[in-house]
Every structure is written in C-alpha cells, then in structure tokens.
Amino acid sequence: MLVTVNEIQQVYRLVLGREADDADYTYWMPKVREFQITTRQFVLIALTSEEYRIRNPDIRTNRVYEELGLVAQAEKLIARLNSSEEAQKELGFLQTEWFHSFILSDGTRINGRKTLEHLQVEFDEVFGPVDLSGRSVLDIGAWNGAFTLEAMRRGAGRALSIDFYTWIDARFRGFEKFLYVRKDSGFHNIDYKLLQVEDISKATVGTFDIVLFLGVFYHLRDPLYIFDRLADIVQDCLVVETYLDPIDNVDYPAMRYYPSTELAGDPGNWWGPNQACVEALLRSSGFSEVQSRFHQMRPGRGIFHARKQ
C-alpha cells in the first residue's frame, strides 16, 4: 500500500522532527504515485535524507539500510541464485523487466530496454575519451550496472555504484539485478551504496578519478548545485549524459522546466537544459575544460566530458 498523506506527516514528525508543509506534499505526492512508494520505503527515504543526516551526523546511510534489512535481504537472495536460469526465474527475463542488456558468463543473453548494440555505442561515446587503466570510478544512477561493469572491463581498478529509486522500487528490482550481474561478472571490487543524488557529496562517497553522471541531471528537481558537489569528488573527469531541450534554438544558456509530464509523459523529468546551459553550469562549478557532443543513438541528448585542469 502506498504511503498516505497522514503517514508522510507522521514520518516527518517522528524522523525529521518537524511538521510537513505544503511544499513537502507538493513534492512528494507525485513521486509517491510515480515510484509507487510504500510507507516502509518512505521511512527509508527520510532516514537517508540530507536533512536527517544533518540532524544526526553520526548516523551512516548504509547502516540504516542494513538495520532495516533491505541490503541484507537482497544480498541473501542473490547468494542463493547459482545459475542464469534461477536468476531469470527470480528476477525476470522480459525486455520490459531490465533496463540494461547483458551477456552472462554462461552465454545467456539478457535483453533489456537498452540493447547490447545500443549500449556498445554508448560505451564508446562515454569511455572513449577517458583513460580507465587502474582508475577509480563512481557510477551515479547505475540501475542494472552496465556502465560500471564496462568500466571494469576497460581496466578500472575499483568502482562504486550508486542508485536509489530503481534499486528500492519493487517494479524495477534494480538492486537485485545489479547484484546478480556483479556476482556473475566476477568483479568483486565493485562496491555499492543506496544513496539519493541529493545526498551525494565528498563526505558520503569520497573522491574518484572518473565520475559517471548518466541520465540523471534532468530527473533532479533542484539541479543547480549538483555540479558543485561533484566537482569536490572528481579527481580527473566527470562524464555527463543528459536530455537537451533546444528551447527554440536560442544561442545562450537556458533551461526549460517541466512541471508535469511534458517530457516523455514522465512526471520525474523536471528540466531540459540546452547544450550551452550544461557547459556553462560545468564551467561555473570549476570544470575549465568541457568537451561536448550529441548522442549518436538518441537524438536530443548530449554527452559532456568535463575536467578541472
């Protein structure tokens, strides 16, 4: 059962120590419907929010999940899946049930919404300008983990995958699927953390040579400060992939706001920057070298490689 308005108020009182206001309800109710957030999931969200962490600086995000059993349950499930047949029976095998596609170690092909052919083009566009040899990689919005795994295949030394909604939402079961392909790949030096983008900072994740921020920016309702925080984390290169709105082909930095379902019928799509806007935001956050290109496979999207030196 989805979390109700009364339950949201109770969680705010008990966990955050304050009353929920109209702005809170305006923000959360569309997300409750979009992501089918249950009461338990909403408690998790509150317990791992930046507001809760500021009030309770000694609480670690992952410890909350561990205490509530979410991580342990998923790890226990994946540990007992010993074949691709068992995994597909448990996690699904239809294209609509996976976002990324994979060829498992026994040759089984997982066909997700992004085909292997599509992913190969994206891998080359994302990783082509980057030297991954022995480097550390942070993958924000990892979903099923295809880009994390590809970074490791291309020589990365270690990786941390982060996601939240696609990992806790029962419709996606993204966390279990990520854990299974990680297990099947044999890359045990891939770490993982359930964390909202708003809570990502140098204090919560540390620093990394390469940071992947793919398909995330336009999902942020308040995106203006994200590149400031990522600049503290990135040691070498930040790779951004995002939807770009032409905004009637203006020649200055601009960003369009989608208050409802204007972009692809998805209420979780909030912003459409143009290319100049993304470049300007990156430079204003300290990335002096920004290279951009349009996505070969997805018209209306762009890929940016940003460095601070």
C-alpha positions, 0 to 999 in steps of 0.5 A, a space after each residue: 500500500 502506498 504511503 498516505 498523506 497522514 503517514 508522510 506527516 507522521 514520518 516527518 514528525 517522528 524522523 525529521 522532527 518537524 511538521 510537513 508543509 505544503 511544499 513537502 506534499 507538493 513534492 512528494 505526492 507525485 513521486 509517491 504515485 510515480 515510484 509507487 512508494 510504500 510507507 516502509 520505503 518512505 521511512 527509508 527515504 527520510 532516514 537517508 535524507 540530507 536533512 536527517 543526516 544533518 540532524 544526526 551526523 553520526 548516523 551512516 546511510 548504509 547502516 540504516 539500510 542494513 538495520 532495516 534489512 533491505 541490503 541484507 535481504 537482497 544480498 541473501 537472495 542473490 547468494 542463493 541464485 547459482 545459475 542464469 536460469 534461477 536468476 531469470 526465474 527470480 528476477 525476470 527475463 522480459 525486455 520490459 523487466 531490465 533496463 540494461 542488456 547483458 551477456 552472462 558468463 554462461 552465454 545467456 543473453 539478457 535483453 533489456 530496454 537498452 540493447 547490447 548494440 545500443 549500449 556498445 555505442 554508448 560505451 564508446 561515446 562515454 569511455 572513449 575519451 577517458 583513460 580507465 587503466 587502474 582508475 577509480 570510478 563512481 557510477 551515479 544512477 547505475 540501475 542494472 550496472 552496465 556502465 560500471 561493469 564496462 568500466 571494469 572491463 576497460 581496466 578500472 581498478 575499483 568502482 562504486 555504484 550508486 542508485 536509489 529509486 530503481 534499486 528500492 522500487 519493487 517494479 524495477 528490482 534494480 538492486 537485485 539485478 545489479 547484484 546478480 550481474 556483479 556476482 556473475 561478472 566476477 568483479 568483486 571490487 565493485 562496491 555499492 551504496 543506496 544513496 539519493 543524488 541529493 545526498 551525494 557529496 565528498 563526505 558520503 562517497 569520497 573522491 574518484 578519478 572518473 565520475 559517471 553522471 548518466 541520465 540523471 541531471 534532468 530527473 533532479 528537481 533542484 539541479 543547480 548545485 549538483 555540479 558543485 558537489 561533484 566537482 569536490 569528488 572528481 579527481 580527473 573527469 566527470 562524464 555527463 549524459 543528459 536530455 537537451 531541450 533546444 528551447 527554440 534554438 536560442 544561442 545562450 544558456 537556458 533551461 526549460 522546466 517541466 512541471 508535469 509530464 511534458 517530457 516523455 509523459 514522465 512526471 520525474 523529468 523536471 528540466 531540459 537544459 540546452 547544450 550551452 546551459 550544461 557547459 556553462 553550469 560545468 564551467 561555473 562549478 570549476 570544470 575549465 575544460 568541457 568537451 561536448 557532443 550529441 548522442 549518436 543513438 538518441 537524438 536530443 541528448 548530449 554527452 559532456 566530458 568535463 575536467 578541472 585542469 
